Amino acid sequence: MKLKILFIIITIGFISCQPKIELNKYDFNSVKDYALNCIKQKDSLSFMRLFDFNSPNFKASNYGSGSEQIKQLILKNFSKASKIFENSEIEFIKYDFSDALNGGEIIDDSSFIIYVKSKEIYYRLRFPTYNDNNGDANSLMVFYIENLSKECEEFKSNTYTPTMLMKKELLWNNMDSKRFDVVALRLYNLTPYEIERVKYRISISRNSDEALIFMKTLESDIKISNGDVGDMIIDGLKNVYLGEKLTNENFNWSVEILDVTPKPSKNPCLKIENIIKR
């Protein structure tokens, strides 16, 4: 029993020795320090002080009509953050009020965002919506934690196959009446981005007996600005033998786009590079 009491006294003494972080909602360094300290200490009650649910800004926002649901969402994400950073250090990287990815594209210009690193993983702590028009720091509305490193890994592993890169027609000529010589695929780039390289799979079949005479995965360099048309030379088809006279009626073709580079500018990997260079 004495040991139990002694343990409680030591624990209370340890907690009381923890540095107390004062909150000044109009000082963003204070907001950052306070929020991170609450997460480290798993102090959800203090964390909720960051949000003023009675402020006119909150009541007029998209969140104001469901304050109880928003409170539950904040507590859920707070619990998630506390568990992620449990027994680990949180390295503060920077804070910002907009999340811009490569190319300067802004994907969020209405949040107070804290970037941190823990166990070599980068995280984005997002507090929508910060309204700096009147300097009212009470407009922190809700809280999310996002794994920026995971977003980067998913971005690298997933291919980019835009539906608005249209395959228009196959252009070809031949020196031999039964063999392909120069073959090109005409592409219409209706995406908002320039493309520079295409990975694709092309298949050629003979109509008379439906025999597959060619199927191969290839890559081609081709620069097509958004809204333009380009002809992509298919080198792999040179000297391919059809077995009968080459006419549009004698063979069928199909092309499957497998990957296009560069990927669009919403790139979380470059975001990590940018915040490291701070």
N, C-alpha and C positions, 0 to 999 in steps of 0.2 A: 504493500500500500504506500509505504514511504517512497519507494522507488518511483511509483506511478505519479505521486504528487510532485516529486523532484523533476520528473520528466516534463510534467505540465508547466512547472515554473520556468524550466530552461527554455521550453518551446515559446512561452509567452515572452520571455526576455529576448529571445532571438527575433521574434516578430517585431517587438517594439524597437529593436535596433536597426531594422530595415530603414533605409533612407526614405523619407517621405517626400513625394513629388507633389508640389502644389500645381494646381491647374489654373492657367490663365488662358481662357478661350480665345483671346485676341493676340496671343503670342504663339506662333505655330511651332516654335521649338518646344514650348511648354506643352502644347497639345500632343506633339510627337512623343516627348519623354513620358508624359502622363499615360498615354495609351499603351506604350510598350511596357511600362512598369506594371500597369494593371494586368496585362496579359501574362507577364512573368510571375506575378503574385497570385494569379487566378482570382483576381478581385473583381468579379462581375458587377457588384453593387457600385463600386467607385467608377468603373468603366462607363456605366450608364449616365454618369454626370456629364459626359461629353455631348450628350444629346438633350436638347431642350424641346420637349414635345409640346410645350405650351406656347412656344414662340410663334409670332404671326407668320414667319417664313415657313415653319413646319406645317402649320395649319393650311397654308395656301399651296403647299406642294402636292405632288402626286402621292406622297406617303401619308399625308395628314388624315385622310379619310379612314385609314386602317391602322391607327396607332398601336393597338394591342398586337396585331399581327406583326407590325414592324418591330416592336419590342421583342417579340419571340424570335424573330429572324436575327436580330442583333445578338441576343443571348446564345442562339444556336451557333452562329459564326464565331462568337467569342469563345465558346466552349471548344470549337474546332481548332481555333488558333492556340488556345492554351494547351491543348493536347499535342499539337504539332511541335510546339517549342518547349514541351516539358523536358526537364533535365538537359537542356541544351542552351547555348548562348545565342542571343539575337544580336547580330551585327547590323547596325543602322547604316544604310548606304546613302540615301537622300530622300527628301520629300519634294513634292511638286504639286501643281494644280492642274496639270494636263498630262495626258498620256499620249505622247507622239511617237510613232514608230518610224522606220526608215522612209526616206522620201518626205519627211515632215508631215505625214498624214496624221491628223489628230483623231484619235478614236474616243477620247474622253476629255472634255474641257470643262467639266462641271463637278469635279471631285477633288478632295484633298487626299493625295496618294502618298503613302509611305513605302519605300522600297527597303527591304531587309534581306539578310542572308543568314541561314542557319544550316550547319552541316553541309556546306557547299551547295545548298539549294537556295535559289532566289525566290522571294515572295513579294507580292503586291498587296498591301493593306489599303483598301479603297473605302473612302468615306464620302459617298454621294449625299447631298449635293452641296458643294461649297459655293456660296454666292458672295463674291467680293465686291458687288456693286455698292453696298453700303457699309462694308467692313464688318458685317455682323457674323462673328465666328460661330454663333449659335445655330447656323444653318447646316451643321453636320447632321445628316438625316438618318443614315443607316450605315452598316459596316459589313464588308466582305473581305475574305482572305482568298487570294488566288495564287496558285503555284506557277510562277513564271517559267521556271526551269522545265516543268512538265509540258507547258504550252510549247516551249522551244523544241523539245524532243518529239512531240506530236507533229509539229510543223515540219521537222526534218524527215520524219518517217512517212508522212502522207504525201502522195503525189498531187500535182496540180493539173487537172484535166478540165479546162473550161469548156462549157457547152457552147459558148459563143465563138469558138474557133471552128469555123464551118469548113467541111471538106466539099469543095465544089465539083472538081472534075479531075480526071487523070489525063495528062497530056503525054503523048508518046510518038516516036517515029522509029523507023527500023531500016537498017541497011540490008538485012536478010528478010525475006518475006515471012519467015516463021520465027524470028528471034527479035526480042526487044533490044533497042539500042539506048537512046536517051529517053528516060521516063521522068515526068515531074508531076507532083500533086499540087493543084491550085488550092490555096487556103484563103479564106476570108476571115480576117481578124476583127471580130465585132466586140471583143472585150475592151475594157477601158485601159488596157496595158499593152506596152510593146512586148513582143515575144522575140527570143533570140535563138532558141534551140527547141527541137521537138523530138521526143522519143515516141515511136509508133510501131504498130504491127501491121504489115500489109499482106494480104492474101490474094492470089490469082488462081482462078479455076477455069477449066476449059468447059464450054457450054455443051459440046457434043456428047460428052460422057460424064460430065460433072467431076472430072478428075482434078484434084488439087495439085497444081504444078509448081506453086511457089508459096511459101509462108515464112516470114522472117521478121524479127524485131530489129529495128534500125534506129539510128539517131542522125539528125541532120541539123546543121547550123542554118538558120534562116531568120533574117530580121524583118519583121513586119510591124509597122507602127499601128496603133489602134485605129480601126476604121479602114485600113488599107488591105490590099490583096497582094499575095506573094506566091511564087512558084517554087516549090521545094523539090530539088533534084533527088531522085531515088536511085542511088548508085548501085544498090544491091540487085536491081533488076536487069542490069546490062548483060546481054547475051543469054538471057533466060529463054529457053526453047518452048514454044507453045505446042508444037507438033502438027500444026496446020496453019493456014494463012492467017496473019494477024489482021483482024478487022474488029470493029466494035461489037459485032454480033457474035464473034467466036469465043469471047472470054468475058468473065465477070471479075470484078475486083472489089475489095473492101479494105478500108484503113481504120484501125482503132488507135486513137490518140491515147498514149499511156502516161505521158508526163510532158509538161511544158515549163521552160525556164526563161527568164527568172520568175519566181513566184510573186504574187501580188505583194504590195508594200506593207501589209499588216504582218510584220515579221517579229515575233517575240524574241528570237535569237539575237537579232540586231538591237532590240531594245535592251537586252542584258548587256551587250557590248557597250551601248551608249551610257548606261548608268554606271558601269565600271569605270569609264573614262571621266567621270564627273570631275 
